[in-house]
Structure formats: structure tokens, C-alpha cells
């Protein structure tokens, strides 16, 4: 297979650009989410996004523009639940996740049926990326990188010790909300390629792999970003070569690297 020939197709060019940027954003956000034990929020938001996209398809409105505010609202609600000691955050995420998925399936079955477009949102498709998706990915990546660099020390503080950060006068809830909004945007955009069932893996796997190789927060962040981008490029190439689903292939690449990092850590000990 000629790599240059593979990327001569416009849909592969769009997939590469958008996929690399979304993978980078997901990895950066994923480090804080995993360390704060919020990693399941990504999975819950992906199912909320699927429900919103199903309703958008039924109403014949732009799916992305309809689902973005819905998922941001869901992220805000899940964050408030997670901060409330009287609620079981895992149970709340599970309830919202299952409910959103069920609503999406019911809406689809009563209106359009399981069309190819809906199937793409469920399991992802490299052909689903449009120029609008690529443009949104560029804007999102620029925003995430800028905000992550600008508020790096504050995100570091709320990731490791919220109580101390709150005692020093830091607006913890404000930065948690920012983290949730950026995660929601990343989830919605990444669903086009990875699908609702697999998009949360971009948030979780790179962070887990990096944490087995590095101990410093900065080292984990850099390693997670590099790992995520490399795994996506490898998964996209293998997917094209062997005609496998791109989302599942990218997850398999991440899983392979994670297992190798576990083996490396075991041998190093």
C-alpha cells in the first residue's frame, strides 16, 4: 500500500486532520479527567451526544449544532452531581448514559429507522467527516491548546488537590466547568469518526498509558498527547489497508500500546 496514495483521497485528508486534532484535545483533557476520577463522564457524554444527534436527525436540523449545547448542559449537570457528596456520581452517570442511549434508539425507531447516517454516529465512519467538521476541529484544537497552556497551573492545582486550591482562593468550580465544556465539545466532534460507543477511549487510554511511563504531570501530559496522535495515525492507516472500522482500529492501537506500557513497567520493576 502506498501511504501517499492513501492520503490523496480528500476524505482521508479530512479524517487525518480532524482525527489528529480531536485525539490531541482528548488526550490533554483526559489526563485531568482520569486523575480526578472523572473518566466515565466522557462515556456518559458520548451517549448523551448520541441521543441528541438522534433527535436532531428526526427533527431534520443540523446534528452538531443541536447536540453541542445539549452535551454541554449534560456535562455541567454531571459535574454538579460529581461535586455533591449526597449523590452517587457513578450511578448518576450510568443513569444519564443509559437513558440517553435508550431515548436515541427509540426516537430513531419511531422516525427514520436505523439509517446509515445514524449508524455512523453510533460506530463512527471515516467517510462521515465533512469540511465543517474539519473547520470545527481546527477551532476546537486551537481553543483547547490555548486554554490548556494559559490555565496549566490552575488545572494542575484542581486536578491534584481541590480543597487546597479552594482554600487558596482559586475558583475551582469555574475551572471544572471549563474542563467539562471542553470535554463535551471534544466528545461531540470526535463522535463523527469514532462513534458514541468508542469515543471515550480517546480520553482514557492515552492518559493511562502515559501514567505508566511517567510520574510528573507534565511528562504524562506530553506523553499522552504524543501517544494519542500516533495511535490514531496508526489506526487510520491500518483501517484503510485492511478495510476495518476506523474507530475500533484506533482503539485496538491504543489498547496495544497500553498493554506494552504495562509490560514495560512490570519489567522495569
C-alpha positions, 0 to 999 in steps of 0.5 A: 500500500502506498501511504501517499496514495492513501492520503490523496483521497480528500476524505482521508485528508479530512479524517487525518486532520480532524482525527489528529486534532480531536485525539490531541484535545482528548488526550490533554483533557483526559489526563485531568479527567482520569486523575480526578476520577472523572473518566466515565463522564466522557462515556456518559457524554458520548451517549448523551451526544448520541441521543441528541444527534438522534433527535436532531436527525428526526427533527431534520436540523443540523446534528452538531449544532443541536447536540453541542449545547445539549452535551454541554448542559449534560456535562455541567449537570454531571459535574454538579452531581460529581461535586455533591457528596449526597449523590452517587456520581457513578450511578448518576452517570450510568443513569444519564448514559443509559437513558440517553442511549435508550431515548436515541434508539427509540426516537430513531425507531419511531422516525427514520429507522436505523439509517446509515447516517445514524449508524455512523454516529453510533460506530463512527465512519471515516467517510462521515467527516465533512469540511465543517467538521474539519473547520470545527476541529481546527477551532476546537484544537486551537481553543483547547491548546490555548486554554490548556497552556494559559490555565496549566497551573490552575488545572494542575492545582484542581486536578491534584488537590481541590480543597487546597486550591479552594482554600487558596482562593482559586475558583475551582468550580469555574475551572471544572466547568471549563474542563467539562465544556471542553470535554463535551465539545471534544466528545461531540466532534470526535463522535463523527469518526469514532462513534458514541460507543468508542469515543471515550477511549480517546480520553482514557487510554492515552492518559493511562498509558502515559501514567505508566511511563511517567510520574510528573504531570507534565511528562504524562501530559506530553506523553499522552498527547504524543501517544494519542496522535500516533495511535490514531495515525496508526489506526487510520492507516491500518483501517484503510489497508485492511478495510476495518472500522476506523474507530475500533482500529484506533482503539485496538492501537491504543489498547496495544500500546497500553498493554506494552506500557504495562509490560514495560513497567512490570519489567522495569520493576 
